[in-house]
Amino acid sequence: MTIYQIVEKSLKALAETRFEDEGLYERGDIQRLLRQDITALGDDLLIIAEEFGGWVDSSRRIDLLAIDRNANLVVIELKRTEDGGHMELQAIRYAAMVSGMTFVQAVEAYAKITGSADAARDSLLTFLEWEQPNEEDFALETRIVLVASDFSKELTTAVTWLRDFQLDIQCIRMKPYKSGDGSIFLDVQKIIPLPELKEFQTQIGLKKQAERQNISERAGRMRQFWAELLKIANGICTVHEGRAPTTDNWLSGGIGRAGFSLSYSTKRGQSKASLFINFGQQNIDKKNKAFDYLFQQREYIEREVGKELLWNARPNGAIGTINYVIEGGYDLPEEEWPKLHEQMAKAMLSLQKAFTDRVKQIII
């Protein structure tokens, strides 16, 4: 983008320049200027420390540390480079280190700027519009603001990805321009998130957050489902003894021969106890022969099991399954799980009895 200056009712393009070409440095100039007037980055910020390094066993320092009106900490990282370098990684480390700061510690840091702890405390309370310090509401979140003359595609891709996971991280481009009389102008633009897309991106972020929450809740529920099943099943059938609960929708156990396994599976409205036959993609013929051997005994097997089974040969696939289908899955109310688990365990026991000897007799 070109910046224009109106000169005698005409437009004159300002020449883009670089901080280093103008003898401007990160700490001595850019950092100093922003410390003096942080409103260039946002009107809701208060600088409480410069070159902050108040953590144990670390010589690294935050360029500028601020708080916002919501009492969140704001880590501001500055680079005068054209691509931002690896500043996002550095800033994440700083944010993690400083995230546990208390109000009292913030006062101690800010006192180095104000000159006294009392002045720092009063100034912070005034800025936050608090009557008294409130440690419970202080630094609940830590934001990150990256400031550079430009950003690489790799950096902006990383920042966008981090924002998808609800990390409040921004990229602000501060590009210098020079007029004919030598005056330096700064074009300050927030490029991530774009102001006009903020509401849209917020909605997308909330949707993704909800999706991740649903996945997390499902994983927890699945682990609990298997844990409760194993408590009941291990007293009925030995197939899955020693197995730990998992977040998967299946739980596998052996039957005494490679290529064959007995597995539980569950989904919202249905559960299964199944015999799996799998010798790998290179041995589909072996799988088919084993399946055919058992299928020839279908009438006797189903009589022993006491139920019609679902036979899935998948002739061109690597896996064959023989399934004992049970109505009801992990989405049932938890008080109904014991009944379902008992059904699943008894079904597994019937498969174990029906298939163990037959599997050993298969010649392939």
C-alpha positions as CSV (number, residue, x, y, z in Angstrom):
1,M,0.0,0.0,0.0
2,T,1.2,3.5,-0.8
3,I,0.9,6.4,1.6
4,Y,0.3,9.8,0.0
5,Q,0.9,13.3,1.3
6,I,-1.3,16.1,0.1
7,V,1.0,18.9,-1.2
8,E,-0.5,22.0,-2.7
9,K,-3.8,20.3,-3.7
10,S,-2.0,17.3,-5.2
11,L,-0.9,13.9,-4.1
12,K,2.7,13.0,-3.5
13,A,3.6,9.4,-2.7
14,L,5.8,8.9,0.3
15,A,8.8,6.7,-0.2
16,E,8.8,3.4,1.7
17,T,11.9,3.0,3.9
18,R,13.3,0.7,6.5
19,F,14.0,1.3,10.2
20,E,17.6,0.3,9.8
21,D,18.1,2.7,6.9
22,E,16.8,5.5,9.1
23,G,19.0,4.5,12.0
24,L,16.0,3.5,14.1
25,Y,16.5,0.5,16.5
26,E,14.1,-1.8,18.3
27,R,15.0,-0.9,21.9
28,G,16.4,2.6,21.6
29,D,13.8,4.0,19.3
30,I,10.7,1.9,18.5
31,Q,10.3,0.5,22.0
32,R,10.9,3.9,23.5
33,L,8.3,5.6,21.3
34,L,5.7,2.9,22.0
35,R,6.3,3.1,25.7
36,Q,5.7,6.8,25.6
37,D,2.5,6.4,23.6
38,I,1.1,2.9,23.5
39,T,-2.2,4.1,22.0
40,A,-0.5,3.4,18.6
41,L,-1.2,-0.3,19.4
42,G,-4.5,0.1,21.3
43,D,-6.2,2.6,23.5
44,D,-7.0,0.0,26.2
45,L,-3.4,-0.7,27.2
46,L,-1.2,0.4,30.0
47,I,2.6,-0.3,29.9
48,I,3.7,-1.7,33.3
49,A,7.2,-2.8,32.5
50,E,9.9,-2.5,29.9
51,E,12.6,-5.2,29.3
52,F,10.8,-7.3,31.9
53,G,12.7,-10.3,33.2
54,G,11.2,-10.9,36.6
55,W,11.3,-14.7,36.5
56,V,13.7,-17.1,38.0
57,D,16.6,-18.7,36.1
58,S,16.0,-16.8,32.8
59,S,17.9,-14.0,31.2
60,R,15.2,-13.4,28.6
61,R,13.2,-10.2,28.6
62,I,9.8,-9.0,27.4
63,D,10.2,-5.9,25.3
64,L,7.0,-4.3,26.7
65,L,4.6,-5.8,29.2
66,A,1.2,-4.2,29.5
67,I,-2.3,-4.8,31.0
68,D,-5.6,-4.1,29.3
69,R,-8.9,-2.8,30.7
70,N,-10.0,-6.4,31.5
71,A,-6.9,-6.9,33.7
72,N,-5.3,-9.3,31.2
73,L,-1.5,-9.3,30.7
74,V,-0.3,-8.2,27.3
75,V,3.1,-9.4,26.0
76,I,4.4,-7.0,23.3
77,E,7.2,-8.3,21.2
78,L,9.0,-5.9,18.8
79,K,11.1,-6.6,15.6
80,R,12.2,-4.1,13.0
81,T,12.9,-6.9,10.5
82,E,10.9,-7.4,7.3
83,D,9.6,-10.8,8.2
84,G,9.2,-10.9,12.0
85,G,11.7,-13.7,12.4
86,H,10.5,-16.3,14.9
87,M,9.0,-13.7,17.2
88,E,5.7,-15.7,17.7
89,L,7.6,-18.6,19.3
90,Q,9.6,-16.2,21.5
91,A,6.4,-14.4,22.6
92,I,4.6,-17.7,23.4
93,R,7.4,-18.6,25.7
94,Y,7.3,-15.2,27.4
95,A,3.5,-15.4,27.8
96,A,3.8,-18.7,29.5
97,M,6.5,-17.5,31.8
98,V,4.6,-14.3,32.9
99,S,1.1,-15.8,33.0
100,G,1.2,-16.5,36.7
101,M,1.9,-12.8,37.6
102,T,-0.2,-11.5,40.5
103,F,-1.5,-8.0,41.1
104,V,1.2,-7.5,43.8
105,Q,3.9,-8.5,41.3
106,A,2.5,-6.2,38.7
107,V,2.7,-3.3,41.2
108,E,6.3,-4.2,41.9
109,A,7.2,-4.2,38.2
110,Y,5.2,-1.0,37.5
111,A,6.9,0.8,40.4
112,K,10.1,0.9,38.4
113,I,8.3,3.2,36.0
114,T,6.2,5.3,38.4
115,G,9.0,5.6,41.0
116,S,7.0,4.2,44.0
117,A,4.9,1.2,44.9
118,D,2.1,3.4,46.1
119,A,1.9,5.4,42.9
120,A,2.0,2.2,40.8
121,R,-0.8,0.6,42.9
122,D,-3.0,3.7,42.6
123,S,-2.4,4.0,38.9
124,L,-3.2,0.4,38.2
125,L,-6.4,0.6,40.3
126,T,-7.5,3.7,38.5
127,F,-6.8,2.2,35.1
128,L,-8.7,-0.9,35.9
129,E,-11.5,1.1,37.6
130,W,-11.1,-1.1,40.7
131,E,-11.7,0.1,44.3
132,Q,-9.4,-2.6,45.7
133,P,-7.0,-5.2,44.3
134,N,-8.7,-8.3,43.1
135,E,-6.3,-11.2,42.6
136,E,-9.0,-13.6,41.5
137,D,-9.8,-11.4,38.4
138,F,-6.2,-10.4,37.6
139,A,-4.3,-11.9,34.7
140,L,-7.0,-14.5,33.9
141,E,-5.6,-14.4,30.3
142,T,-2.4,-13.4,28.6
143,R,-2.6,-11.7,25.3
144,I,0.3,-11.4,22.7
145,V,0.9,-8.5,20.4
146,L,3.6,-8.9,17.7
147,V,4.9,-5.7,16.1
148,A,7.1,-5.7,13.0
149,S,7.6,-3.8,9.8
150,D,6.2,-6.9,8.1
151,F,5.5,-10.6,8.7
152,S,6.4,-13.8,6.8
153,K,3.8,-16.1,5.5
154,E,5.1,-18.8,7.9
155,L,4.6,-16.5,10.8
156,T,1.1,-15.3,9.8
157,T,0.1,-18.9,9.2
158,A,1.3,-19.9,12.7
159,V,-0.5,-17.0,14.3
160,T,-3.8,-17.8,12.4
161,W,-3.6,-21.4,13.6
162,L,-2.9,-20.3,17.2
163,R,-5.9,-18.0,17.1
164,D,-8.1,-21.0,16.0
165,F,-7.2,-22.5,19.5
166,Q,-8.4,-19.3,21.2
167,L,-4.9,-17.8,21.9
168,D,-5.4,-14.0,21.7
169,I,-2.4,-13.1,19.5
170,Q,-2.3,-10.2,17.1
171,C,0.1,-9.0,14.4
172,I,0.5,-5.2,13.9
173,R,2.5,-4.0,11.0
174,M,4.4,-0.8,11.6
175,K,5.9,0.3,8.3
176,P,8.0,3.5,8.0
177,Y,7.7,6.0,5.2
178,K,9.8,9.1,4.4
179,S,8.8,12.4,2.9
180,G,10.9,14.6,0.6
181,D,11.9,16.8,3.6
182,G,13.2,13.8,5.5
183,S,10.2,13.5,7.9
184,I,9.5,9.9,9.0
185,F,5.9,8.6,9.0
186,L,4.6,5.4,10.4
187,D,1.8,3.4,8.9
188,V,0.4,1.2,11.8
189,Q,-2.0,-1.5,10.6
190,K,-3.5,-4.5,12.5
191,I,-3.2,-7.3,9.9
192,I,-4.3,-10.2,12.2
193,P,-7.1,-10.1,13.0
194,L,-8.4,-7.8,10.4
195,P,-10.8,-5.4,12.1
196,E,-13.5,-5.9,9.5
197,L,-13.3,-9.7,9.9
198,K,-13.1,-9.7,13.7
199,E,-16.7,-10.5,14.3
200,F,-16.8,-13.2,11.6
201,Q,-13.5,-14.7,12.9
202,T,-14.9,-14.7,16.4
203,Q,-17.9,-16.7,15.3
204,I,-15.8,-19.2,13.5
205,G,-13.5,-19.4,16.5
206,L,-16.5,-20.1,18.8
207,K,-17.7,-22.8,16.5
208,K,-14.3,-24.5,16.4
209,Q,-14.1,-24.2,20.2
210,A,-17.5,-25.8,20.6
211,E,-16.4,-28.6,18.2
212,R,-13.3,-29.2,20.2
213,Q,-15.3,-29.2,23.4
214,N,-17.7,-31.8,22.0
215,I,-14.8,-34.0,21.0
216,S,-13.2,-33.7,24.4
217,E,-16.5,-34.5,26.2
218,R,-17.1,-37.5,23.9
219,A,-13.6,-38.8,24.6
220,G,-14.2,-38.5,28.4
221,R,-17.5,-40.2,28.1
222,M,-16.0,-43.0,25.9
223,R,-13.3,-43.7,28.5
224,Q,-15.9,-43.8,31.2
225,F,-18.0,-46.1,29.1
226,W,-15.2,-48.7,28.7
227,A,-14.1,-48.4,32.3
228,E,-17.7,-49.3,33.5
229,L,-17.9,-52.1,30.9
230,L,-14.6,-53.7,32.1
231,K,-15.8,-53.7,35.7
232,I,-18.7,-55.9,34.6
233,A,-17.2,-57.8,31.7
234,N,-14.1,-59.0,33.6
235,G,-16.4,-60.9,35.9
236,I,-18.1,-62.6,33.0
237,C,-15.6,-63.0,30.1
238,T,-11.7,-63.2,30.3
239,V,-11.0,-61.8,26.8
240,H,-10.3,-58.2,27.8
241,E,-8.7,-58.8,31.2
242,G,-5.8,-56.4,31.7
243,R,-7.0,-53.9,29.1
244,A,-7.3,-50.3,30.0
245,P,-10.1,-47.9,29.1
246,T,-9.6,-46.0,25.9
247,T,-11.1,-43.0,24.2
248,D,-11.6,-45.0,21.0
249,N,-15.0,-46.4,20.1
250,W,-13.6,-49.9,20.1
251,L,-11.8,-52.2,22.5
252,S,-9.9,-55.2,21.2
253,G,-8.7,-58.4,22.8
254,G,-7.1,-61.6,21.6
255,I,-8.5,-65.1,20.9
256,G,-5.3,-67.1,20.8
257,R,-4.3,-66.8,17.2
258,A,-2.6,-64.1,15.1
259,G,-4.9,-62.5,12.6
260,F,-8.0,-63.0,14.7
261,S,-9.3,-60.8,17.5
262,L,-12.5,-60.3,19.6
263,S,-13.5,-56.7,19.9
264,Y,-16.2,-54.5,21.5
265,S,-17.4,-51.5,19.6
266,T,-20.0,-48.8,20.4
267,K,-21.6,-45.8,18.8
268,R,-24.6,-43.7,19.7
269,G,-27.4,-46.1,19.2
270,Q,-25.7,-49.5,18.7
271,S,-23.0,-51.7,20.2
272,K,-21.3,-54.9,19.0
273,A,-19.2,-57.8,20.1
274,S,-17.3,-58.9,17.0
275,L,-14.7,-61.4,15.7
276,F,-12.2,-59.6,13.4
277,I,-10.2,-61.4,10.8
278,N,-7.3,-59.4,9.4
279,F,-4.0,-60.6,7.9
280,G,-3.2,-57.4,6.2
281,Q,-3.7,-56.0,2.7
282,Q,-1.2,-58.4,1.2
283,N,-3.1,-61.5,2.5
284,I,-6.7,-60.9,1.5
285,D,-6.9,-64.5,0.2
286,K,-6.0,-65.9,3.7
287,K,-8.7,-63.7,5.2
288,N,-11.3,-64.9,2.7
289,K,-10.4,-68.6,3.3
290,A,-10.7,-68.1,7.0
291,F,-14.0,-66.3,6.7
292,D,-15.4,-69.0,4.3
293,Y,-14.4,-71.7,6.7
294,L,-16.4,-70.1,9.5
295,F,-19.3,-69.1,7.3
296,Q,-19.8,-72.7,6.3
297,Q,-20.6,-73.4,10.0
298,R,-22.9,-70.4,10.3
299,E,-25.9,-72.4,11.3
300,Y,-24.1,-74.2,14.1
301,I,-22.3,-71.1,15.3
302,E,-25.5,-69.0,15.5
303,R,-27.3,-71.8,17.3
304,E,-24.5,-71.9,19.9
305,V,-24.5,-68.1,20.2
306,G,-28.3,-68.0,20.4
307,K,-28.6,-65.1,17.9
308,E,-28.4,-64.4,14.2
309,L,-25.1,-62.7,13.6
310,L,-24.1,-60.1,11.0
311,W,-21.5,-61.6,8.7
312,N,-19.5,-59.1,6.6
313,A,-17.0,-60.8,4.2
314,R,-15.7,-57.7,2.4
315,P,-14.1,-60.0,-0.3
316,N,-11.9,-57.3,-1.7
317,G,-10.9,-55.8,1.7
318,A,-8.4,-56.8,4.2
319,I,-10.9,-57.2,7.1
320,G,-13.8,-59.6,7.6
321,T,-16.1,-59.3,10.6
322,I,-18.7,-61.4,12.3
323,N,-20.8,-59.3,14.6
324,Y,-23.2,-59.8,17.5
325,V,-25.3,-56.6,17.3
326,I,-26.9,-55.1,20.4
327,E,-29.3,-52.1,20.5
328,G,-28.1,-49.2,22.5
329,G,-24.7,-47.4,22.7
330,Y,-22.6,-45.0,24.7
331,D,-25.1,-42.2,24.3
332,L,-27.6,-44.0,26.6
333,P,-28.1,-42.4,30.0
334,E,-25.4,-43.6,32.4
335,E,-27.9,-45.4,34.6
336,E,-28.8,-47.7,31.7
337,W,-25.1,-48.6,31.0
338,P,-24.9,-51.6,33.4
339,K,-27.7,-53.4,31.6
340,L,-26.0,-52.7,28.2
341,H,-22.6,-53.7,29.5
342,E,-23.9,-57.0,30.8
343,Q,-25.4,-57.7,27.4
344,M,-22.1,-56.9,25.7
345,A,-20.1,-59.1,28.1
346,K,-22.4,-62.0,27.7
347,A,-22.3,-61.6,23.9
348,M,-18.5,-61.6,24.0
349,L,-18.5,-64.7,26.1
350,S,-20.7,-66.5,23.6
351,L,-18.4,-65.5,20.7
352,Q,-15.4,-66.6,22.7
353,K,-16.9,-70.1,23.3
354,A,-18.2,-70.4,19.7
355,F,-15.0,-69.3,17.9
356,T,-11.9,-70.1,20.0
357,D,-11.6,-73.8,19.0
358,R,-12.8,-73.2,15.4
359,V,-10.2,-70.5,14.8
360,K,-7.5,-72.9,16.0
361,Q,-8.7,-75.5,13.5
362,I,-8.5,-73.2,10.4
363,I,-5.9,-74.3,7.9
364,I,-4.8,-71.4,5.6
